[in-house]
Amino acid sequence: MAELKRGIALRLGSGGFLAGYKLLFEQLGEMPGFDCLHYGALRGRDDCKQHRQGAVIGRNELKVRDLEDLALAIFGDEAEPIQILPPGAHGGTRYLTEQRRYRMADGTAGPAAAVSVHPDPRAQALLEQTRECQIGQAACRLRLVWVDEQGQKTVFLITNLPVDLGVAELVTWAGFVGGRDEEACHRWGGVWLISPSEQSRVAPTCGRRPRLRSGVGKTRRSRGRRMRAQTPL
């Protein structure tokens, strides 16, 4: 969670729109300046369109048995029975996987990623309705089609799930959250401080500490006598 909060602060600054599962925001705690909506309670919301940027975190993926129970409740009386995935050797039940490509903003096909799928088309339709469509709905809370004189809006999809949205750039998790240097540069208003002492003075919690010289194991000469430097405890 600390890395996620660092990435949000680094990429979104001090305000914006966040969407994700409910437990996530309970774990993140207070997020001043951000409007937070959780999956299952964001469709049709129009109170976040004023933000210029936002992030959609994670995916709303049902467990296999929960999805199959939902499919049985809706389609259980049809002539063709719902396909049920058998438990694996580990004792649990996992989805099958297939490769899907990202859709890039320039219309080209991006790299592929492994996606969880269900063999029954009715269960798969329900899975995509609650997973991919939720991400699309969350991104649309910024009302991306309405671009004003201030320019385009930016949405970060913090997930590796390909969805039906054009992606401008693909980055790794490490690239999104950044390291200590990126966080320090963000705190210092875009100024990259080179001096370790200045880094430690301005942002002691994330800047690199100045290297201290230790006299342990070193020797120096004084008035012709060999002395061992002492390091105070």
Backbone hydrogen bonds, N-H to C=O, Kabsch-Sander energy under -0.5 kcal/mol:
donor,donor_aa,acceptor,acceptor_aa,energy
5,K,1,M,-2.6
6,R,2,A,-1.9
7,G,3,E,-2.5
8,I,4,L,-2.5
9,A,5,K,-2.3
10,L,6,R,-2.2
11,R,7,G,-2.6
12,L,8,I,-2.7
13,G,8,I,-0.5
13,G,9,A,-0.8
15,G,12,L,-1.0
16,G,33,G,-1.5
17,F,53,Q,-1.4
18,L,35,D,-2.8
19,A,55,A,-2.0
20,G,37,L,-1.5
24,L,21,Y,-0.9
25,F,21,Y,-1.0
25,F,22,K,-0.5
26,E,22,K,-1.3
27,Q,23,L,-1.8
28,L,24,L,-2.3
29,G,25,F,-1.7
34,F,31,M,-1.9
35,D,16,G,-2.3
36,C,34,F,-0.6
37,L,18,L,-2.4
39,Y,20,G,-2.0
41,A,38,H,-1.8
45,R,42,L,-1.7
51,H,48,C,-1.5
54,G,154,T,-1.8
55,A,17,F,-2.4
56,V,156,F,-3.0
57,I,19,A,-3.5
57,I,55,A,-0.5
58,G,56,V,-0.5
58,G,158,I,-2.2
61,E,59,R,-1.2
62,L,60,N,-0.6
67,L,63,K,-2.6
68,E,64,V,-2.5
69,D,65,R,-2.3
70,L,66,D,-1.8
71,A,67,L,-2.4
72,L,68,E,-2.5
73,A,69,D,-1.9
74,I,70,L,-1.4
75,F,71,A,-3.3
76,G,72,L,-1.5
78,E,75,F,-1.8
85,L,83,Q,-0.5
88,G,92,G,-3.4
91,G,88,G,-1.7
96,L,117,V,-1.9
98,E,115,V,-1.9
100,R,113,A,-2.4
102,Y,111,P,-1.9
104,M,102,Y,-0.7
104,M,108,T,-2.3
105,A,167,V,-2.5
107,G,104,M,-1.8
110,G,102,Y,-3.3
113,A,100,R,-2.8
115,V,98,E,-2.9
117,V,96,L,-2.9
124,Q,120,D,-2.6
125,A,121,P,-2.0
126,L,122,R,-1.7
127,L,123,A,-2.3
128,E,124,Q,-2.5
129,Q,125,A,-1.7
130,T,126,L,-1.9
131,R,127,L,-1.4
133,C,128,E,-2.6
135,I,131,R,-1.6
136,G,132,E,-2.1
137,Q,133,C,-2.6
138,A,134,Q,-2.4
139,A,135,I,-2.3
140,C,136,G,-1.7
141,R,138,A,-1.4
142,L,139,A,-1.3
143,R,140,C,-1.9
146,W,143,R,-1.4
147,V,145,V,-1.1
148,D,146,W,-0.6
148,D,151,G,-0.5
151,G,148,D,-1.9
154,T,52,R,-2.0
156,F,54,G,-2.5
157,L,155,V,-0.6
158,I,56,V,-2.8
158,I,156,F,-0.9
159,T,157,L,-1.9
165,L,163,V,-2.1
167,V,103,R,-2.3
168,A,166,G,-0.5
176,F,172,T,-1.7
177,V,173,W,-2.5
178,G,174,A,-1.7
183,E,179,G,-2.2
184,A,180,R,-2.4
185,C,181,D,-2.4
186,H,182,E,-2.1
187,R,183,E,-2.3
188,W,184,A,-2.0
189,G,186,H,-1.4
190,G,185,C,-2.7
191,V,188,W,-0.9
192,W,190,G,-0.5
193,L,191,V,-0.9
199,Q,195,S,-2.2
200,S,196,P,-2.3
201,R,197,S,-1.8
202,V,198,E,-2.7
203,A,199,Q,-2.1
206,C,203,A,-1.2
207,G,203,A,-2.8
218,K,215,G,-1.9
220,R,227,M,-2.1
222,S,225,R,-2.3
225,R,222,S,-1.8
227,M,220,R,-2.4
227,M,225,R,-0.5
229,A,218,K,-1.3
229,A,227,M,-0.5
